[in-house]
């Protein structure tokens, strides 16, 4: 194959239990800029696109009475969402000031990179991974 079939991740979609709370968490606490936000009346659902990096978005959805996540952390499906950061300690410090508790920073035994986890308002595990 001369070119890869898949070239990049375009977006990750999350269904929120409390849309305003999750919208505030991702757009204010994590400082992801809102690209667009629409109310889809036929579905009684909000959709908010947030910019993670050029060409990569996080989509937040609300739906009436979504079922809860089956278990944490090893349920089938999405295990966690990881964001690249330049300085794990600096981001952990900012999140701590904003009331977000992170696990102890660890080192990936294979890459030597530092990382940690915290949870979004619905308990979804989010990883901060120190990029090169």
N, CA, C and O atoms as a printed pandas DataFrame, in Angstrom:
     atom_number atom_name residue_name chain_id  residue_number  x_coord  y_coord  z_coord
0              1         N          UNK        A               1    0.856   -1.171    0.000
1              2        CA          UNK        A               1    0.000    0.000    0.000
2              3         C          UNK        A               1    0.902    1.234    0.000
3              4         O          UNK        A               1    1.792    1.351    0.842
4              5         N          UNK        A               2    0.678    2.144   -0.930
5              6        CA          UNK        A               2    1.533    3.314   -1.048
6              7         C          UNK        A               2    1.183    4.404   -0.039
7              8         O          UNK        A               2    2.083    5.057    0.488
8              9         N          UNK        A               3   -0.094    4.614    0.242
9             10        CA          UNK        A               3   -0.522    5.611    1.216
10            11         C          UNK        A               3   -1.313    4.913    2.318
11            12         O          UNK        A               3   -1.995    3.920    2.063
12            13         N          UNK        A               4   -1.223    5.432    3.542
13            14        CA          UNK        A               4   -2.050    4.848    4.606
14            15         C          UNK        A               4   -3.536    5.012    4.290
15            16         O          UNK        A               4   -3.953    6.019    3.717
16            17         N          UNK        A               5   -4.300    4.042    4.659
17            18        CA          UNK        A               5   -5.744    4.107    4.466
18            19         C          UNK        A               5   -6.356    5.211    5.332
19            20         O          UNK        A               5   -7.200    5.975    4.864
20            21         N          UNK        A               6   -5.936    5.290    6.570
21            22        CA          UNK        A               6   -6.412    6.309    7.507
22            23         C          UNK        A               6   -5.281    7.301    7.744
23            24         O          UNK        A               6   -4.133    6.893    7.917
24            25         N          UNK        A               7   -5.581    8.580    7.754
25            26        CA          UNK        A               7   -4.518    9.579    7.852
26            27         C          UNK        A               7   -4.451   10.315    9.187
27            28         O          UNK        A               7   -3.387   10.816    9.552
28            29         N          UNK        A               8   -5.551   10.391    9.919
29            30        CA          UNK        A               8   -5.550   11.115   11.196
30            31         C          UNK        A               8   -6.861   10.863   11.912
31            32         O          UNK        A               8   -7.823   10.390   11.307
32            33         N          UNK        A               9   -6.904   11.176   13.190
33            34        CA          UNK        A               9   -8.163   11.190   13.930
34            35         C          UNK        A               9   -8.797   12.550   13.694
35            36         O          UNK        A               9   -8.160   13.581   13.912
36            37         N          UNK        A              10  -10.051   12.557   13.248
37            38        CA          UNK        A              10  -10.757   13.805   12.997
38            39         C          UNK        A              10  -11.470   14.293   14.264
39            40         O          UNK        A              10  -11.377   15.468   14.621
40            41         N          UNK        A              11  -12.177   13.389   14.936
41            42        CA          UNK        A              11  -12.863   13.774   16.161
42            43         C          UNK        A              11  -13.132   12.560   17.043
43            44         O          UNK        A              11  -13.085   11.412   16.601
44            45         N          UNK        A              12  -13.410   12.855   18.288
45            46        CA          UNK        A              12  -13.867   11.876   19.269
46            47         C          UNK        A              12  -15.194   12.421   19.795
47            48         O          UNK        A              12  -15.295   13.606   20.112
48            49         N          UNK        A              13  -16.203   11.570   19.887
49            50        CA          UNK        A              13  -17.530   12.002   20.329
50            51         C          UNK        A              13  -17.839   11.441   21.714
51            52         O          UNK        A              13  -17.604   10.263   21.984
52            53         N          UNK        A              14  -18.363   12.286   22.576
53            54        CA          UNK        A              14  -18.748   11.894   23.930
54            55         C          UNK        A              14  -20.209   12.252   24.169
55            56         O          UNK        A              14  -20.654   13.339   23.802
56            57         N          UNK        A              15  -20.947   11.345   24.780
57            58        CA          UNK        A              15  -22.317   11.630   25.196
58            59         C          UNK        A              15  -22.273   11.958   26.693
59            60         O          UNK        A              15  -21.769   11.173   27.496
60            61         N          UNK        A              16  -22.799   13.108   27.047
61            62        CA          UNK        A              16  -22.713   13.621   28.414
62            63         C          UNK        A              16  -24.002   13.371   29.178
63            64         O          UNK        A              16  -25.089   13.391   28.600
64            65         N          UNK        A              17  -23.880   13.137   30.468
65            66        CA          UNK        A              17  -25.073   12.995   31.298
66            67         C          UNK        A              17  -25.649   14.356   31.672
67            68         O          UNK        A              17  -26.859   14.490   31.856
68            69         N          UNK        A              18  -24.789   15.362   31.786
69            70        CA          UNK        A              18  -25.196   16.725   32.138
70            71         C          UNK        A              18  -24.468   17.654   31.175
71            72         O          UNK        A              18  -23.332   18.056   31.426
72            73         N          UNK        A              19  -25.129   17.991   30.075
73            74        CA          UNK        A              19  -24.486   18.740   28.992
74            75         C          UNK        A              19  -23.874   20.072   29.454
75            76         O          UNK        A              19  -22.710   20.326   29.143
76            77         N          UNK        A              20  -24.603   20.932   30.180
77            78        CA          UNK        A              20  -23.984   22.201   30.597
78            79         C          UNK        A              20  -22.726   21.997   31.449
79            80         O          UNK        A              20  -21.750   22.733   31.305
80            81         N          UNK        A              21  -22.754   21.002   32.332
81            82        CA          UNK        A              21  -21.592   20.731   33.187
82            83         C          UNK        A              21  -20.406   20.269   32.342
83            84         O          UNK        A              21  -19.287   20.744   32.540
84            85         N          UNK        A              22  -20.636   19.348   31.401
85            86        CA          UNK        A              22  -19.549   18.856   30.554
86            87         C          UNK        A              22  -19.061   19.939   29.601
87            88         O          UNK        A              22  -17.859   20.045   29.357
88            89         N          UNK        A              23  -19.964   20.740   29.061
89            90        CA          UNK        A              23  -19.567   21.838   28.178
90            91         C          UNK        A              23  -18.630   22.796   28.917
91            92         O          UNK        A              23  -17.599   23.198   28.379
92            93         N          UNK        A              24  -18.991   23.158   30.142
93            94        CA          UNK        A              24  -18.151   24.050   30.949
94            95         C          UNK        A              24  -16.806   23.394   31.261
95            96         O          UNK        A              24  -15.768   24.054   31.211
96            97         N          UNK        A              25  -16.820   22.101   31.582
97            98        CA          UNK        A              25  -15.580   21.399   31.908
98            99         C          UNK        A              25  -14.608   21.425   30.736
99           100         O          UNK        A              25  -13.441   21.779   30.904
100          101         N          UNK        A              26  -15.079   21.056   29.560
101          102        CA          UNK        A              26  -14.189   20.978   28.394
102          103         C          UNK        A              26  -13.840   22.353   27.815
103          104         O          UNK        A              26  -12.702   22.567   27.396
104          105         N          UNK        A              27  -14.794   23.284   27.783
105          106        CA          UNK        A              27  -14.510   24.585   27.171
106          107         C          UNK        A              27  -13.853   25.570   28.133
107          108         O          UNK        A              27  -13.061   26.409   27.707
108          109         N          UNK        A              28  -14.169   25.479   29.416
109          110        CA          UNK        A              28  -13.602   26.427   30.382
110          111         C          UNK        A              28  -12.454   25.811   31.173
111          112         O          UNK        A              28  -11.345   26.347   31.171
112          113         N          UNK        A              29  -12.703   24.700   31.846
113          114        CA          UNK        A              29  -11.654   24.089   32.670
114          115         C          UNK        A              29  -10.483   23.614   31.823
115          116         O          UNK        A              29   -9.327   23.871   32.159
116          117         N          UNK        A              30  -10.780   22.911   30.711
117          118        CA          UNK        A              30   -9.707   22.403   29.843
118          119         C          UNK        A              30   -9.367   23.366   28.701
119          120         O          UNK        A              30   -8.457   23.102   27.915
120          121         N          UNK        A              31  -10.092   24.468   28.612
121          122        CA          UNK        A              31   -9.803   25.554   27.662
122          123         C          UNK        A              31   -9.821   25.128   26.191
123          124         O          UNK        A              31   -9.015   25.613   25.397
124          125         N          UNK        A              32  -10.733   24.225   25.825
125          126        CA          UNK        A              32  -10.877   23.863   24.418
126          127         C          UNK        A              32  -11.847   24.857   23.771
127          128         O          UNK        A              32  -12.979   24.996   24.235
128          129         N          UNK        A              33  -11.421   25.552   22.706
129          130        CA          UNK        A              33  -12.300   26.527   22.061
130          131         C          UNK        A              33  -13.504   25.865   21.385
131          132         O          UNK        A              33  -13.387   24.801   20.778
132          133         N          UNK        A              34  -14.657   26.516   21.504
133          134        CA          UNK        A              34  -15.868   26.026   20.849
134          135         C          UNK        A              34  -15.838   26.445   19.375
135          136         O          UNK        A              34  -15.701   27.625   19.053
136          137         N          UNK        A              35  -15.967   25.455   18.493
137          138        CA          UNK        A              35  -16.017   25.697   17.054
138          139         C          UNK        A              35  -17.450   26.030   16.652
139          140         O          UNK        A              35  -17.691   27.000   15.932
140          141         N          UNK        A              36  -18.398   25.222   17.119
141          142        CA          UNK        A              36  -19.820   25.462   16.857
142          143         C          UNK        A              36  -20.630   24.706   17.909
143          144         O          UNK        A              36  -20.180   23.722   18.498
144          145         N          UNK        A              37  -21.839   25.211   18.114
145          146        CA          UNK        A              37  -22.759   24.565   19.047
146          147         C          UNK        A              37  -24.159   24.680   18.458
147          148         O          UNK        A              37  -24.590   25.767   18.072
148          149         N          UNK        A              38  -24.859   23.566   18.392
149          150        CA          UNK        A              38  -26.199   23.564   17.814
150          151         C          UNK        A              38  -27.136   22.737   18.684
151          152         O          UNK        A              38  -26.739   21.753   19.309
152          153         N          UNK        A              39  -28.390   23.170   18.702
153          154        CA          UNK        A              39  -29.446   22.385   19.343
154          155         C          UNK        A              39  -30.192   21.667   18.234
155          156         O          UNK        A              39  -30.666   22.300   17.290
156          157         N          UNK        A              40  -30.298   20.355   18.339
157          158        CA          UNK        A              40  -30.977   19.534   17.339
158          159         C          UNK        A              40  -32.358   19.174   17.891
159          160         O          UNK        A              40  -32.521   18.198   18.624
160          161         N          UNK        A              41  -33.333   19.982   17.522
161          162        CA          UNK        A              41  -34.675   19.874   18.097
162          163         C          UNK        A              41  -35.301   18.492   17.893
163          164         O          UNK        A              41  -35.940   17.966   18.805
164          165         N          UNK        A              42  -35.128   17.909   16.727
165          166        CA          UNK        A              42  -35.742   16.603   16.440
166          167         C          UNK        A              42  -35.233   15.520   17.391
167          168         O          UNK        A              42  -35.934   14.539   17.638
168          169         N          UNK        A              43  -34.033   15.687   17.924
169          170        CA          UNK        A              43  -33.453   14.696   18.846
170          171         C          UNK        A              43  -33.445   15.173   20.295
171          172         O          UNK        A              43  -33.014   14.445   21.189
172          173         N          UNK        A              44  -33.923   16.401   20.530
173          174        CA          UNK        A              44  -33.832   17.013   21.854
174          175         C          UNK        A              44  -32.399   16.883   22.363
175          176         O          UNK        A              44  -32.152   16.400   23.468
176          177         N          UNK        A              45  -31.464   17.328   21.526
177          178        CA          UNK        A              45  -30.045   17.067   21.772
178          179         C          UNK        A              45  -29.191   18.269   21.398
179          180         O          UNK        A              45  -29.398   18.911   20.369
180          181         N          UNK        A              46  -28.224   18.554   22.265
181          182        CA          UNK        A              46  -27.200   19.559   21.961
182          183         C          UNK        A              46  -25.989   18.850   21.368
183          184         O          UNK        A              46  -25.705   17.699   21.698
184          185         N          UNK        A              47  -25.279   19.555   20.487
185          186        CA          UNK        A              47  -24.001   19.084   19.938
186          187         C          UNK        A              47  -23.044   20.266   19.965
187          188         O          UNK        A              47  -23.352   21.345   19.459
188          189         N          UNK        A              48  -21.888   20.047   20.559
189          190        CA          UNK        A              48  -20.877   21.095   20.669
190          191         C          UNK        A              48  -19.558   20.542   20.139
191          192         O          UNK        A              48  -19.064   19.522   20.620
192          193         N          UNK        A              49  -18.991   21.228   19.139
193          194        CA          UNK        A              49  -17.685   20.847   18.589
194          195         C          UNK        A              49  -16.625   21.728   19.221
195          196         O          UNK        A              49  -16.714   22.955   19.175
196          197         N          UNK        A              50  -15.618   21.093   19.814
197          198        CA          UNK        A              50  -14.521   21.802   20.460
198          199         C          UNK        A              50  -13.219   21.482   19.728
199          200         O          UNK        A              50  -12.994   20.341   19.324
200          201         N          UNK        A              51  -12.370   22.484   19.561
201          202        CA          UNK        A              51  -11.104   22.302   18.864
202          203         C          UNK        A              51  -10.030   21.806   19.825
203          204         O          UNK        A              51   -9.735   22.461   20.824
204          205         N          UNK        A              52   -9.443   20.645   19.520
205          206        CA          UNK        A              52   -8.347   20.098   20.321
206          207         C          UNK        A              52   -7.020   20.578   19.744
207          208         O          UNK        A              52   -6.160   21.070   20.476
208          209         N          UNK        A              53   -6.858   20.435   18.443
209          210        CA          UNK        A              53   -5.689   20.902   17.704
210          211         C          UNK        A              53   -6.120   21.041   16.251
211          212         O          UNK        A              53   -7.212   20.591   15.904
212          213         N          UNK        A              54   -5.315   21.638   15.398
213          214        CA          UNK        A              54   -5.762   21.802   14.005
214          215         C          UNK        A              54   -6.214   20.472   13.396
215          216         O          UNK        A              54   -5.454   19.506   13.337
216          217         N          UNK        A              55   -7.467   20.450   12.945
217          218        CA          UNK        A              55   -8.015   19.258   12.315
218          219         C          UNK        A              55   -8.556   18.204   13.256
219          220         O          UNK        A              55   -9.064   17.181   12.796
220          221         N          UNK        A              56   -8.466   18.416   14.558
221          222        CA          UNK        A              56   -8.932   17.422   15.537
222          223         C          UNK        A              56   -9.943   18.082   16.480
223          224         O          UNK        A              56   -9.665   19.116   17.088
224          225         N          UNK        A              57  -11.120   17.460   16.586
225          226        CA          UNK        A              57  -12.169   18.017   17.427
226          227         C          UNK        A              57  -12.680   16.992   18.436
227          228         O          UNK        A              57  -12.539   15.782   18.260
228          229         N          UNK        A              58  -13.271   17.520   19.485
229          230        CA          UNK        A              58  -13.999   16.731   20.465
230          231         C          UNK        A              58  -15.455   17.146   20.324
231          232         O          UNK        A              58  -15.774   18.333   20.392
232          233         N          UNK        A              59  -16.344   16.169   20.126
233          234        CA          UNK        A              59  -17.768   16.456   20.004
234          235         C          UNK        A              59  -18.469   16.049   21.290
235          236         O          UNK        A              59  -18.333   14.916   21.752
236          237         N          UNK        A              60  -19.216   16.975   21.859
237          238        CA          UNK        A              60  -20.044   16.681   23.038
238          239         C          UNK        A              60  -21.493   16.601   22.594
239          240         O          UNK        A              60  -21.970   17.457   21.849
240          241         N          UNK        A              61  -22.192   15.571   23.052
241          242        CA          UNK        A              61  -23.602   15.391   22.734
242          243         C          UNK        A              61  -24.405   15.267   24.018
243          244         O          UNK        A              61  -23.920   14.756   25.028
244          245         N          UNK        A              62  -25.644   15.744   23.960
245          246        CA          UNK        A              62  -26.605   15.457   25.026
246          247         C          UNK        A              62  -27.723   14.648   24.395
247          248         O          UNK        A              62  -28.119   14.909   23.259
248          249         N          UNK        A              63  -28.224   13.683   25.115
249          250        CA          UNK        A              63  -29.403   12.918   24.700
250          251         C          UNK        A              63  -30.253   12.706   25.938
251          252         O          UNK        A              63  -29.717   12.600   27.041
252          253         N          UNK        A              64  -31.567   12.643   25.778
253          254        CA          UNK        A              64  -32.410   12.372   26.941
254          255         C          UNK        A              64  -32.101   10.976   27.518
255          256         O          UNK        A              64  -32.149    9.982   26.793
256          257         N          UNK        A              65  -31.794   10.907   28.784
257          258        CA          UNK        A              65  -31.592    9.658   29.521
258          259         C          UNK        A              65  -30.595    8.686   28.882
259          260         O          UNK        A              65  -30.957    7.541   28.610
260          261         N          UNK        A              66  -29.346    9.113   28.635
261          262        CA          UNK        A              66  -28.369    8.159   28.099
262          263         C          UNK        A              66  -27.993    7.129   29.171
263          264         O          UNK        A              66  -27.961    7.464   30.356
264          265         N          UNK        A              67  -27.712    5.889   28.777
265          266        CA          UNK        A              67  -27.318    4.892   29.777
266          267         C          UNK        A              67  -25.935    5.217   30.336
267          268         O          UNK        A              67  -25.112    5.808   29.636
268          269         N          UNK        A              68  -25.669    4.842   31.579
269          270        CA          UNK        A              68  -24.350    5.124   32.173
270          271         C          UNK        A              68  -23.257    4.255   31.552
271          272         O          UNK        A              68  -23.529    3.232   30.923
272          273         N          UNK        A              69  -22.012    4.694   31.748
273          274        CA          UNK        A              69  -20.853    3.930   31.313
274          275         C          UNK        A              69  -20.865    2.611   32.092
275          276         O          UNK        A              69  -21.111    2.624   33.298
276          277         N          UNK        A              70  -20.602    1.456   31.427
277          278        CA          UNK        A              70  -20.730    0.150   32.080
278          279         C          UNK        A              70  -19.823   -0.049   33.292
279          280         O          UNK        A              70  -20.285   -0.534   34.325
280          281         N          UNK        A              71  -18.577    0.303   33.193
281          282        CA          UNK        A              71  -17.667    0.152   34.329
282          283         C          UNK        A              71  -16.390    0.917   34.045
283          284         O          UNK        A              71  -16.179    1.408   32.937
284          285         N          UNK        A              72  -15.560    1.011   35.034
285          286        CA          UNK        A              72  -14.303    1.717   34.879
286          287         C          UNK        A              72  -13.217    0.875   35.484
287          288         O          UNK        A              72  -13.461    0.329   36.561
288          289         N          UNK        A              73  -12.054    0.708   34.921
289          290        CA          UNK        A              73  -11.615    1.318   33.675
290          291         C          UNK        A              73  -11.595    0.358   32.499
291          292         O          UNK        A              73  -11.290    0.777   31.382
292          293         N          UNK        A              74  -11.905   -0.896   32.703
293          294        CA          UNK        A              74  -11.644   -1.888   31.656
294          295         C          UNK        A              74  -12.883   -2.400   30.938
295          296         O          UNK        A              74  -12.935   -3.576   30.576
296          297         N          UNK        A              75  -13.886   -1.547   30.723
297          298        CA          UNK        A              75  -15.059   -1.947   29.947
298          299         C          UNK        A              75  -14.695   -1.998   28.469
299          300         O          UNK        A              75  -13.762   -1.321   28.037
300          301         N          UNK        A              76  -15.414   -2.785   27.701
301          302        CA          UNK        A              76  -15.185   -2.789   26.260
302          303         C          UNK        A              76  -15.524   -1.419   25.710
303          304         O          UNK        A              76  -16.387   -0.722   26.241
304          305         N          UNK        A              77  -14.850   -1.044   24.658
305          306        CA          UNK        A              77  -15.089    0.258   24.052
306          307         C          UNK        A              77  -13.975    1.224   24.407
307          308         O          UNK        A              77  -12.851    0.809   24.692
308          309         N          UNK        A              78  -14.283    2.495   24.390
309          310        CA          UNK        A              78  -13.279    3.522   24.660
310          311         C          UNK        A              78  -12.710    3.344   26.057
311          312         O          UNK        A              78  -13.447    3.371   27.043
312          313         N          UNK        A              79  -11.419    3.165   26.141
313          314        CA          UNK        A              79  -10.771    2.981   27.441
314          315         C          UNK        A              79  -10.498    4.319   28.111
315          316         O          UNK        A              79  -10.825    4.512   29.282
316          317         N          UNK        A              80   -9.903    5.233   27.373
317          318        CA          UNK        A              80   -9.685    6.586   27.879
318          319         C          UNK        A              80   -9.394    7.511   26.714
319          320         O          UNK        A              80   -9.149    7.064   25.593
320          321         N          UNK        A              81   -9.425    8.798   26.990
321          322        CA          UNK        A              81   -9.116    9.838   26.034
322          323         C          UNK        A              81   -7.796   10.449   26.475
323          324         O          UNK        A              81   -7.651   10.807   27.644
324          325         N          UNK        A              82   -6.828   10.578   25.569
325          326        CA          UNK        A              82   -5.507   11.100   25.935
326          327         C          UNK        A              82   -5.226   12.391   25.182
327          328         O          UNK        A              82   -5.460   12.493   23.978
328          329         N          UNK        A              83   -4.720   13.377   25.918
329          330        CA          UNK        A              83   -4.314   14.649   25.331
330          331         C          UNK        A              83   -2.803   14.805   25.484
331          332         O          UNK        A              83   -2.247   14.533   26.548
332          333         N          UNK        A              84   -2.153   15.240   24.420
333          334        CA          UNK        A              84   -0.721   15.552   24.483
334          335         C          UNK        A              84   -0.552   16.914   25.141
335          336         O          UNK        A              84   -1.288   17.856   24.847
336          337         N          UNK        A              85    0.424   17.005   26.030
337          338        CA          UNK        A              85    0.765   18.275   26.679
338          339         C          UNK        A              85    2.275   18.434   26.654
339          340         O          UNK        A              85    3.003   17.447   26.547
340          341         N          UNK        A              86    2.748   19.664   26.751
341          342        CA          UNK        A              86    4.192   19.881   26.734
342          343         C          UNK        A              86    4.800   19.752   28.128
343          344         O          UNK        A              86    5.986   19.450   28.261
344          345         N          UNK        A              87    3.992   19.980   29.172
345          346        CA          UNK        A              87    4.495   19.911   30.543
346          347         C          UNK        A              87    3.395   19.366   31.454
347          348         O          UNK        A              87    2.495   20.103   31.856
348          349         N          UNK        A              88    3.471   18.084   31.774
349          350        CA          UNK        A              88    2.445   17.441   32.601
350          351         C          UNK        A              88    2.291   18.156   33.935
351          352         O          UNK        A              88    1.168   18.408   34.371
352          353         N          UNK        A              89    3.399   18.487   34.591
353          354        CA          UNK        A              89    3.319   19.119   35.912
354          355         C          UNK        A              89    2.602   20.462   35.861
355          356         O          UNK        A              89    1.816   20.780   36.753
356          357         N          UNK        A              90    2.864   21.248   34.828
357          358        CA          UNK        A              90    2.215   22.559   34.706
358          359         C          UNK        A              90    0.706   22.399   34.514
359          360         O          UNK        A              90   -0.070   23.139   35.119
360          361         N          UNK        A              91    0.280   21.450   33.685
361          362        CA          UNK        A              91   -1.148   21.237   33.450
362          363         C          UNK        A              91   -1.810   20.686   34.709
363          364         O          UNK        A              91   -2.915   21.105   35.053
364          365         N          UNK        A              92   -1.163   19.765   35.394
365          366        CA          UNK        A              92   -1.701   19.226   36.653
366          367         C          UNK        A              92   -1.896   20.361   37.656
367          368         O          UNK        A              92   -2.901   20.395   38.366
368          369         N          UNK        A              93   -0.946   21.286   37.718
369          370        CA          UNK        A              93   -1.045   22.411   38.641
370          371         C          UNK        A              93   -2.251   23.292   38.316
371          372         O          UNK        A              93   -2.980   23.702   39.219
372          373         N          UNK        A              94   -2.465   23.583   37.039
373          374        CA          UNK        A              94   -3.617   24.387   36.625
374          375         C          UNK        A              94   -4.915   23.654   36.946
375          376         O          UNK        A              94   -5.855   24.254   37.467
376          377         N          UNK        A              95   -4.969   22.366   36.639
377          378        CA          UNK        A              95   -6.186   21.599   36.922
378          379         C          UNK        A              95   -6.462   21.543   38.416
379          380         O          UNK        A              95   -7.615   21.639   38.834
380          381         N          UNK        A              96   -5.423   21.389   39.223
381          382        CA          UNK        A              96   -5.590   21.375   40.671
382          383         C          UNK        A              96   -6.200   22.694   41.151
383          384         O          UNK        A              96   -7.092   22.691   41.999
384          385         N          UNK        A              97   -5.724   23.815   40.613
385          386        CA          UNK        A              97   -6.283   25.126   40.965
386          387         C          UNK        A              97   -7.748   25.221   40.575
387          388         O          UNK        A              97   -8.504   25.971   41.193
388          389         N          UNK        A              98   -8.156   24.477   39.563
389          390        CA          UNK        A              98   -9.529   24.512   39.083
390          391         C          UNK        A              98  -10.383   23.402   39.689
391          392         O          UNK        A              98  -11.510   23.170   39.251
392          393         N          UNK        A              99   -9.844   22.718   40.696
393          394        CA          UNK        A              99  -10.612   21.715   41.419
394          395         C          UNK        A              99  -10.659   20.343   40.781
395          396         O          UNK        A              99  -11.501   19.522   41.145
396          397         N          UNK        A             100   -9.759   20.076   39.823
397          398        CA          UNK        A             100   -9.713   18.775   39.162
398          399         C          UNK        A             100   -8.556   17.977   39.759
399          400         O          UNK        A             100   -7.401   18.400   39.694
400          401         N          UNK        A             101   -8.871   16.837   40.334
401          402        CA          UNK        A             101   -7.870   15.995   40.980
402          403         C          UNK        A             101   -7.256   15.021   39.974
403          404         O          UNK        A             101   -7.969   14.309   39.268
404          405         N          UNK        A             102   -5.935   15.001   39.921
405          406        CA          UNK        A             102   -5.207   14.087   39.028
406          407         C          UNK        A             102   -4.523   13.002   39.852
407          408         O          UNK        A             102   -4.183   13.206   41.017
408          409         N          UNK        A             103   -4.329   11.850   39.224
409          410        CA          UNK        A             103   -3.553   10.783   39.850
410          411         C          UNK        A             103   -2.092   11.217   39.911
411          412         O          UNK        A             103   -1.709   12.221   39.310
412          413         N          UNK        A             104   -1.282   10.456   40.639
413          414        CA          UNK        A             104    0.152   10.725   40.680
414          415         C          UNK        A             104    0.730   10.576   39.270
415          416         O          UNK        A             104    0.317    9.702   38.507
416          417         N          UNK        A             105    1.682   11.432   38.942
417          418        CA          UNK        A             105    2.340   11.355   37.634
418          419         C          UNK        A             105    3.212   10.102   37.606
419          420         O          UNK        A             105    3.954    9.818   38.546
420          421         N          UNK        A             106    3.100    9.363   36.502
421          422        CA          UNK        A             106    3.891    8.148   36.312
422          423         C          UNK        A             106    4.754    8.286   35.067
423          424         O          UNK        A             106    4.622    9.247   34.309
424          425         N          UNK        A             107    5.639    7.316   34.862
425          426        CA          UNK        A             107    6.498    7.295   33.676
426          427         C          UNK        A             107    6.203    6.028   32.890
427          428         O          UNK        A             107    6.227    4.927   33.440
428          429         N          UNK        A             108    5.924    6.188   31.601
429          430        CA          UNK        A             108    5.679    5.050   30.715
430          431         C          UNK        A             108    6.975    4.249   30.597
431          432         O          UNK        A             108    7.997    4.772   30.152
432          433         N          UNK        A             109    6.927    2.984   30.998
433          434        CA          UNK        A             109    8.155    2.177   31.032
434          435         C          UNK        A             109    8.737    1.916   29.656
435          436         O          UNK        A             109    9.910    1.556   29.552
436          437         N          UNK        A             110    7.963    2.085   28.602
437          438        CA          UNK        A             110    8.452    1.810   27.250
438          439         C          UNK        A             110    8.935    3.063   26.530
439          440         O          UNK        A             110    9.874    2.999   25.736
440          441         N          UNK        A             111    8.301    4.200   26.800
441          442        CA          UNK        A             111    8.668    5.428   26.087
442          443         C          UNK        A             111    9.440    6.412   26.946
443          444         O          UNK        A             111   10.086    7.321   26.426
444          445         N          UNK        A             112    9.375    6.233   28.268
445          446        CA          UNK        A             112   10.022    7.178   29.168
446          447         C          UNK        A             112    9.244    8.478   29.326
447          448         O          UNK        A             112    9.727    9.405   29.976
448          449         N          UNK        A             113    8.069    8.564   28.757
449          450        CA          UNK        A             113    7.248    9.785   28.826
450          451         C          UNK        A             113    6.425    9.804   30.109
451          452         O          UNK        A             113    5.994    8.762   30.601
452          453         N          UNK        A             114    6.215   11.013   30.643
453          454        CA          UNK        A             114    5.438   11.187   31.867
454          455         C          UNK        A             114    3.961   11.313   31.521
455          456         O          UNK        A             114    3.608   11.877   30.485
456          457         N          UNK        A             115    3.092   10.785   32.393
457          458        CA          UNK        A             115    1.649   10.842   32.155
458          459         C          UNK        A             115    0.896   10.754   33.467
459          460         O          UNK        A             115    1.434   10.346   34.497
460          461         N          UNK        A             116   -0.374   11.151   33.396
461          462        CA          UNK        A             116   -1.272   11.042   34.537
462          463         C          UNK        A             116   -2.699   10.962   34.022
463          464         O          UNK        A             116   -2.954   11.159   32.834
464          465         N          UNK        A             117   -3.622   10.674   34.919
465          466        CA          UNK        A             117   -5.043   10.571   34.575
466          467         C          UNK        A             117   -5.879   11.428   35.520
467          468         O          UNK        A             117   -5.502   11.680   36.664
468          469         N          UNK        A             118   -7.026   11.867   35.004
469          470        CA          UNK        A             118   -8.080   12.483   35.803
470          471         C          UNK        A             118   -9.392   12.091   35.139
471          472         O          UNK        A             118   -9.382   11.427   34.103
472          473         N          UNK        A             119  -10.511   12.486   35.715
473          474        CA          UNK        A             119  -11.821   12.095   35.171
474          475         C          UNK        A             119  -12.617   13.325   34.774
475          476         O          UNK        A             119  -12.511   14.381   35.399
476          477         N          UNK        A             120  -13.418   13.171   33.722
477          478        CA          UNK        A             120  -14.326   14.246   33.331
478          479         C          UNK        A             120  -15.570   14.158   34.221
479          480         O          UNK        A             120  -15.642   13.271   35.071
480          481         N          UNK        A             121  -16.548   15.051   34.048
481          482        CA          UNK        A             121  -17.721   15.036   34.934
482          483         C          UNK        A             121  -18.511   13.727   34.919
483          484         O          UNK        A             121  -19.233   13.443   35.875
484          485         N          UNK        A             122  -18.393   12.924   33.861
485          486        CA          UNK        A             122  -19.095   11.641   33.811
486          487         C          UNK        A             122  -18.198   10.473   34.192
487          488         O          UNK        A             122  -18.594    9.318   34.035
488          489         N          UNK        A             123  -16.998   10.751   34.688
489          490        CA          UNK        A             123  -16.099    9.687   35.109
490          491         C          UNK        A             123  -15.263    9.102   33.986
491          492         O          UNK        A             123  -14.559    8.117   34.208
492          493         N          UNK        A             124  -15.313    9.674   32.778
493          494        CA          UNK        A             124  -14.477    9.176   31.680
494          495         C          UNK        A             124  -13.018    9.446   32.007
495          496         O          UNK        A             124  -12.654   10.588   32.286
496          497         N          UNK        A             125  -12.172    8.418   31.979
497          498        CA          UNK        A             125  -10.753    8.638   32.264
498          499         C          UNK        A             125  -10.098    9.464   31.148
499          500         O          UNK        A             125  -10.241    9.154   29.965
500          501         N          UNK        A             126   -9.386   10.506   31.543
501          502        CA          UNK        A             126   -8.653   11.359   30.612
502          503         C          UNK        A             126   -7.189   11.325   30.997
503          504         O          UNK        A             126   -6.829   11.506   32.161
504          505         N          UNK        A             127   -6.354   11.092   30.004
505          506        CA          UNK        A             127   -4.909   11.030   30.218
506          507         C          UNK        A             127   -4.239   12.294   29.700
507          508         O          UNK        A             127   -4.602   12.822   28.649
508          509         N          UNK        A             128   -3.260   12.768   30.454
509          510        CA          UNK        A             128   -2.353   13.809   29.984
510          511         C          UNK        A             128   -1.033   13.108   29.698
511          512         O          UNK        A             128   -0.462   12.478   30.588
512          513         N          UNK        A             129   -0.543   13.211   28.472
513          514        CA          UNK        A             129    0.669   12.507   28.052
514          515         C          UNK        A             129    1.683   13.536   27.576
515          516         O          UNK        A             129    1.422   14.291   26.639
516          517         N          UNK        A             130    2.845   13.563   28.230
517          518        CA          UNK        A             130    3.857   14.553   27.892
518          519         C          UNK        A             130    4.462   14.244   26.532
519          520         O          UNK        A             130    5.118   13.218   26.351
520          521         N          UNK        A             131    4.236   15.142   25.577
521          522        CA          UNK        A             131    4.746   14.959   24.216
522          523         C          UNK        A             131    6.233   15.307   24.170
523          524         O          UNK        A             131    6.791   15.907   25.088
524          525         N          UNK        A             132    6.834   14.907   23.075
525          526        CA          UNK        A             132    8.269   15.170   22.880
526          527         C          UNK        A             132    8.541   16.612   22.760
527          528         O          UNK        A             132    9.693   17.012   22.592
